[in-house]
């Protein structure tokens, strides 16, 4: 069965770059040393019961490393909950010498079937 993703909301891009936020909380930073340029990462939308739902970035192992900025989550989260598929790839990974919110840069592609 072919699943048809909903159209994106008005104006958001189908491909964009974003940093990953929240990497230093809850021990998530311990996973950053395993992320390399070009790695595929998974985007997971919070369940709808959250007050301020986020879109989380996970390793292929399932471990979370952080989340997308709220400005992106506000339009991407509802689209993903309606069945939209967003794929992420690390395009630049830096070490602890840079601020945490600049360590991982993603390219995100939203598939609309």
Backbone as JSON Lines, residues from 0, in Angstrom:
{"i":0,"aa":"X","n":[0.84,-1.17,0.0],"ca":[0.0,0.0,0.0],"c":[0.89,1.24,0.0]}
{"i":1,"aa":"X","n":[0.66,2.16,-0.91],"ca":[1.41,3.4,-0.98],"c":[0.76,4.43,-0.07]}
{"i":2,"aa":"X","n":[1.58,5.01,0.78],"ca":[1.08,6.03,1.7],"c":[1.38,7.39,1.12]}
{"i":3,"aa":"X","n":[0.4,8.26,1.07],"ca":[0.58,9.59,0.52],"c":[0.75,10.57,1.67]}
{"i":4,"aa":"X","n":[1.87,11.27,1.67],"ca":[2.13,12.27,2.7],"c":[1.31,13.52,2.43]}
{"i":5,"aa":"X","n":[0.94,14.22,3.48],"ca":[0.19,15.46,3.27],"c":[1.09,16.53,2.67]}
{"i":6,"aa":"X","n":[0.52,17.52,2.02],"ca":[1.35,18.61,1.5],"c":[1.95,19.39,2.67]}
{"i":7,"aa":"X","n":[3.09,19.99,2.45],"ca":[3.68,20.84,3.48],"c":[2.81,22.08,3.67]}
{"i":8,"aa":"X","n":[2.85,22.67,4.87],"ca":[2.13,23.93,5.08],"c":[2.67,25.0,4.13]}
{"i":9,"aa":"X","n":[1.94,26.06,3.94],"ca":[2.35,27.14,3.04],"c":[3.72,27.7,3.46]}
{"i":10,"aa":"X","n":[4.59,27.89,2.49],"ca":[5.89,28.55,2.6],"c":[7.07,27.72,3.1]}
{"i":11,"aa":"X","n":[6.95,26.71,3.99],"ca":[8.15,26.02,4.44],"c":[8.86,25.29,3.3]}
{"i":12,"aa":"X","n":[10.18,25.2,3.39],"ca":[10.94,24.53,2.35],"c":[10.82,23.01,2.43]}
{"i":13,"aa":"X","n":[11.04,22.34,1.32],"ca":[11.04,20.88,1.33],"c":[12.43,20.34,1.65]}
{"i":14,"aa":"X","n":[13.44,21.2,1.58],"ca":[14.8,20.84,1.96],"c":[15.41,22.03,2.68]}
{"i":15,"aa":"X","n":[16.02,21.79,3.84],"ca":[16.6,22.89,4.61],"c":[17.72,22.36,5.49]}
{"i":16,"aa":"X","n":[18.47,23.28,6.05],"ca":[19.53,22.94,7.0],"c":[19.16,23.48,8.37]}
{"i":17,"aa":"X","n":[19.57,22.73,9.39],"ca":[19.26,23.12,10.75],"c":[20.33,22.61,11.69]}
{"i":18,"aa":"X","n":[20.57,23.36,12.75],"ca":[21.43,22.88,13.82],"c":[20.59,22.0,14.74]}
{"i":19,"aa":"X","n":[21.26,21.26,15.6],"ca":[20.59,20.4,16.58],"c":[20.78,21.05,17.94]}
{"i":20,"aa":"X","n":[19.68,21.28,18.64],"ca":[19.71,21.93,19.96],"c":[19.52,20.89,21.06]}
{"i":21,"aa":"X","n":[19.89,21.28,22.29],"ca":[19.65,20.43,23.45],"c":[20.59,19.24,23.56]}
{"i":22,"aa":"X","n":[21.74,19.31,22.9],"ca":[22.64,18.16,22.9],"c":[23.35,17.94,24.23]}
{"i":23,"aa":"X","n":[23.42,18.94,25.1],"ca":[24.19,18.8,26.34],"c":[23.33,18.37,27.53]}
{"i":24,"aa":"X","n":[22.05,18.18,27.34],"ca":[21.18,17.82,28.45],"c":[20.95,16.31,28.51]}
{"i":25,"aa":"X","n":[20.7,15.81,29.71],"ca":[20.35,14.4,29.95],"c":[21.38,13.42,29.39]}
{"i":26,"aa":"X","n":[22.63,13.82,29.35],"ca":[23.69,12.93,28.89],"c":[23.7,12.66,27.39]}
{"i":27,"aa":"X","n":[22.92,13.44,26.63],"ca":[22.88,13.2,25.18],"c":[24.22,13.47,24.51]}
{"i":28,"aa":"X","n":[25.03,14.34,25.1],"ca":[26.32,14.68,24.49],"c":[27.26,13.49,24.4]}
{"i":29,"aa":"X","n":[27.05,12.46,25.2],"ca":[27.93,11.28,25.15],"c":[27.82,10.56,23.81]}
{"i":30,"aa":"X","n":[26.75,10.79,23.07],"ca":[26.55,10.14,21.78],"c":[27.14,10.93,20.61]}
{"i":31,"aa":"X","n":[27.47,12.2,20.83],"ca":[27.89,13.05,19.72],"c":[29.2,12.6,19.09]}
{"i":32,"aa":"X","n":[30.08,11.97,19.87],"ca":[31.35,11.52,19.31],"c":[31.18,10.4,18.29]}
{"i":33,"aa":"X","n":[30.01,9.79,18.26],"ca":[29.77,8.71,17.29],"c":[29.18,9.22,15.98]}
{"i":34,"aa":"X","n":[28.77,10.48,15.94],"ca":[28.15,11.05,14.74],"c":[29.23,11.58,13.8]}
{"i":35,"aa":"X","n":[29.13,11.21,12.53],"ca":[30.08,11.63,11.51],"c":[29.37,12.36,10.38]}
{"i":36,"aa":"X","n":[30.11,13.2,9.67],"ca":[29.56,13.85,8.49],"c":[29.0,12.78,7.56]}
{"i":37,"aa":"X","n":[27.79,13.0,7.06],"ca":[27.15,12.07,6.14],"c":[26.26,11.04,6.79]}
{"i":38,"aa":"X","n":[26.31,10.92,8.12],"ca":[25.47,9.94,8.81],"c":[23.98,10.26,8.65]}
{"i":39,"aa":"X","n":[23.19,9.23,8.49],"ca":[21.74,9.37,8.47],"c":[21.26,9.4,9.92]}
{"i":40,"aa":"X","n":[20.39,10.34,10.21],"ca":[19.79,10.46,11.54],"c":[18.28,10.43,11.37]}
{"i":41,"aa":"X","n":[17.58,10.05,12.42],"ca":[16.13,9.93,12.36],"c":[15.47,11.11,13.08]}
{"i":42,"aa":"X","n":[14.39,11.61,12.49],"ca":[13.59,12.67,13.12],"c":[12.33,12.04,13.66]}
{"i":43,"aa":"X","n":[12.03,12.35,14.93],"ca":[10.89,11.76,15.62],"c":[10.07,12.9,16.23]}
{"i":44,"aa":"X","n":[8.79,12.96,15.87],"ca":[7.9,13.98,16.42],"c":[7.4,13.55,17.79]}
{"i":45,"aa":"X","n":[7.38,14.5,18.74],"ca":[6.79,14.23,20.06],"c":[5.35,13.78,19.9]}
{"i":46,"aa":"X","n":[4.85,13.01,20.88],"ca":[3.42,12.66,20.85],"c":[2.58,13.93,21.03]}
{"i":47,"aa":"X","n":[1.32,13.91,20.58],"ca":[0.5,15.12,20.61],"c":[0.11,15.61,22.0]}
{"i":48,"aa":"X","n":[0.43,14.91,23.06],"ca":[0.04,15.35,24.4],"c":[0.99,16.39,24.98]}
{"i":49,"aa":"X","n":[2.07,16.72,24.29],"ca":[3.04,17.7,24.77],"c":[2.5,19.12,24.65]}
{"i":50,"aa":"X","n":[2.84,19.97,25.63],"ca":[2.43,21.38,25.55],"c":[3.16,22.1,24.42]}
{"i":51,"aa":"X","n":[4.46,21.88,24.32],"ca":[5.28,22.48,23.26],"c":[6.01,21.35,22.55]}
{"i":52,"aa":"X","n":[5.35,20.67,21.64],"ca":[5.95,19.5,21.0],"c":[7.2,19.86,20.19]}
{"i":53,"aa":"X","n":[8.13,18.92,20.21],"ca":[9.39,19.1,19.5],"c":[9.59,17.97,18.49]}
{"i":54,"aa":"X","n":[10.55,18.19,17.62],"ca":[10.98,17.16,16.69],"c":[12.39,16.77,17.12]}
{"i":55,"aa":"X","n":[12.54,15.52,17.54],"ca":[13.79,15.02,18.1],"c":[14.67,14.38,17.04]}
{"i":56,"aa":"X","n":[15.97,14.5,17.25],"ca":[16.97,13.9,16.36],"c":[17.54,12.69,17.08]}
{"i":57,"aa":"X","n":[17.44,11.51,16.43],"ca":[17.92,10.26,17.01],"c":[18.98,9.63,16.13]}
{"i":58,"aa":"X","n":[19.9,8.92,16.78],"ca":[20.84,8.07,16.04],"c":[20.07,6.89,15.48]}
{"i":59,"aa":"X","n":[20.67,6.16,14.55],"ca":[20.01,4.97,14.02],"c":[19.82,3.92,15.1]}
{"i":60,"aa":"X","n":[20.6,4.0,16.19],"ca":[20.44,3.08,17.32],"c":[19.2,3.4,18.14]}
{"i":61,"aa":"X","n":[18.63,4.59,17.92],"ca":[17.46,5.02,18.67],"c":[17.77,6.04,19.76]}
{"i":62,"aa":"X","n":[19.04,6.23,20.06],"ca":[19.41,7.19,21.1],"c":[19.18,8.62,20.63]}
{"i":63,"aa":"X","n":[18.52,9.46,21.45],"ca":[18.31,10.86,21.07],"c":[19.58,11.67,21.29]}
{"i":64,"aa":"X","n":[19.86,12.6,20.37],"ca":[21.01,13.49,20.56],"c":[20.59,14.95,20.72]}
{"i":65,"aa":"X","n":[19.34,15.27,20.47],"ca":[18.87,16.64,20.61],"c":[17.59,16.83,19.82]}
{"i":66,"aa":"X","n":[17.25,18.08,19.57],"ca":[16.0,18.39,18.87],"c":[16.23,19.54,17.9]}
{"i":67,"aa":"X","n":[15.31,19.68,16.95],"ca":[15.35,20.8,16.03],"c":[14.9,22.06,16.75]}
{"i":68,"aa":"X","n":[15.3,23.24,16.28],"ca":[14.87,24.49,16.91],"c":[13.34,24.62,16.9]}
{"i":69,"aa":"X","n":[12.79,25.3,17.91],"ca":[11.33,25.46,17.99],"c":[10.71,26.12,16.77]}
{"i":70,"aa":"X","n":[11.44,27.01,16.12],"ca":[10.91,27.7,14.94],"c":[10.61,26.71,13.81]}
{"i":71,"aa":"X","n":[11.37,25.65,13.76],"ca":[11.15,24.61,12.76],"c":[10.09,23.64,13.24]}
{"i":72,"aa":"X","n":[10.19,23.24,14.51],"ca":[9.24,22.27,15.06],"c":[7.8,22.76,14.97]}
{"i":73,"aa":"X","n":[7.58,24.07,15.05],"ca":[6.2,24.57,15.04],"c":[5.46,24.27,13.76]}
{"i":74,"aa":"X","n":[6.15,24.13,12.64],"ca":[5.47,23.74,11.39],"c":[5.76,22.3,10.99]}
{"i":75,"aa":"X","n":[6.96,21.79,11.34],"ca":[7.31,20.43,10.95],"c":[6.59,19.38,11.79]}
{"i":76,"aa":"X","n":[6.44,19.63,13.08],"ca":[5.8,18.66,13.98],"c":[4.38,18.31,13.53]}
{"i":77,"aa":"X","n":[3.48,19.28,13.3],"ca":[2.12,18.89,12.89],"c":[2.1,18.19,11.53]}
{"i":78,"aa":"X","n":[2.99,18.59,10.64],"ca":[3.05,17.94,9.34],"c":[3.47,16.48,9.49]}
{"i":79,"aa":"X","n":[4.46,16.22,10.34],"ca":[4.9,14.84,10.57],"c":[3.79,14.02,11.24]}
{"i":80,"aa":"X","n":[3.05,14.62,12.16],"ca":[1.97,13.89,12.82],"c":[0.87,13.5,11.84]}
{"i":81,"aa":"X","n":[0.7,14.27,10.78],"ca":[-0.3,13.94,9.76],"c":[0.23,12.94,8.74]}
{"i":82,"aa":"X","n":[1.46,12.45,8.95],"ca":[2.01,11.43,8.06],"c":[3.17,11.86,7.2]}
{"i":83,"aa":"X","n":[3.6,13.12,7.32],"ca":[4.75,13.58,6.54],"c":[6.03,12.89,6.98]}
{"i":84,"aa":"X","n":[6.93,12.7,6.04],"ca":[8.2,12.02,6.32],"c":[9.35,13.0,6.11]}
{"i":85,"aa":"X","n":[10.15,13.19,7.16],"ca":[11.32,14.05,7.09],"c":[12.56,13.18,7.34]}
{"i":86,"aa":"X","n":[13.54,13.31,6.46],"ca":[14.78,12.55,6.57],"c":[15.93,13.51,6.85]}
{"i":87,"aa":"X","n":[16.86,13.1,7.71],"ca":[17.97,13.97,8.1],"c":[19.31,13.3,7.86]}
{"i":88,"aa":"X","n":[20.28,14.12,7.5],"ca":[21.65,13.67,7.29],"c":[22.57,14.7,7.91]}
{"i":89,"aa":"X","n":[23.54,14.25,8.69],"ca":[24.53,15.16,9.28],"c":[25.45,15.64,8.16]}
{"i":90,"aa":"X","n":[25.56,16.95,8.0],"ca":[26.46,17.45,6.96],"c":[27.7,18.09,7.55]}
{"i":91,"aa":"X","n":[27.65,18.44,8.84],"ca":[28.85,18.95,9.52],"c":[28.75,18.61,11.0]}
{"i":92,"aa":"X","n":[29.76,17.92,11.49],"ca":[29.83,17.57,12.91],"c":[31.14,18.12,13.45]}
{"i":93,"aa":"X","n":[31.04,18.89,14.51],"ca":[32.23,19.48,15.13],"c":[32.37,18.97,16.55]}
{"i":94,"aa":"X","n":[33.52,19.22,17.12],"ca":[33.83,18.74,18.46],"c":[33.42,19.7,19.55]}
{"i":95,"aa":"X","n":[33.84,19.39,20.76],"ca":[33.47,20.15,21.96],"c":[34.05,21.56,21.96]}
{"i":96,"aa":"X","n":[34.92,21.88,21.01],"ca":[35.52,23.23,20.97],"c":[34.54,24.29,20.47]}
{"i":97,"aa":"X","n":[33.4,23.88,19.91],"ca":[32.4,24.84,19.45],"c":[31.18,24.77,20.38]}
{"i":98,"aa":"X","n":[30.38,25.83,20.42],"ca":[29.18,25.8,21.27],"c":[28.29,24.61,20.93]}
{"i":99,"aa":"X","n":[27.63,24.06,21.93],"ca":[26.85,22.83,21.75],"c":[25.8,22.95,20.65]}
{"i":100,"aa":"X","n":[25.16,24.09,20.54],"ca":[24.1,24.25,19.55],"c":[24.62,24.4,18.13]}
{"i":101,"aa":"X","n":[25.97,24.42,17.97],"ca":[26.55,24.5,16.63],"c":[27.33,23.24,16.26]}
{"i":102,"aa":"X","n":[27.28,22.21,17.11],"ca":[28.1,21.02,16.88],"c":[27.61,20.18,15.72]}
{"i":103,"aa":"X","n":[26.31,20.08,15.54],"ca":[25.78,19.21,14.48],"c":[24.88,20.04,13.56]}
{"i":104,"aa":"X","n":[25.2,20.03,12.28],"ca":[24.39,20.69,11.27],"c":[23.77,19.61,10.4]}
{"i":105,"aa":"X","n":[22.46,19.67,10.24],"ca":[21.71,18.68,9.47],"c":[21.22,19.26,8.16]}
{"i":106,"aa":"X","n":[21.04,18.37,7.2],"ca":[20.23,18.68,6.02],"c":[18.99,17.83,6.15]}
{"i":107,"aa":"X","n":[17.84,18.47,6.09],"ca":[16.56,17.79,6.24],"c":[15.8,17.86,4.92]}
{"i":108,"aa":"X","n":[15.29,16.71,4.5],"ca":[14.48,16.64,3.28],"c":[13.09,16.15,3.68]}
{"i":109,"aa":"X","n":[12.07,16.91,3.3],"ca":[10.68,16.54,3.58],"c":[10.08,15.93,2.33]}
{"i":110,"aa":"X","n":[9.65,14.69,2.45],"ca":[9.07,13.99,1.31],"c":[7.56,14.19,1.31]}
{"i":111,"aa":"X","n":[7.06,14.59,0.17],"ca":[5.62,14.79,0.04],"c":[5.0,13.81,-0.94]}
{"i":112,"aa":"X","n":[5.68,12.74,-1.24],"ca":[5.25,11.64,-2.14],"c":[5.04,12.07,-3.54]}
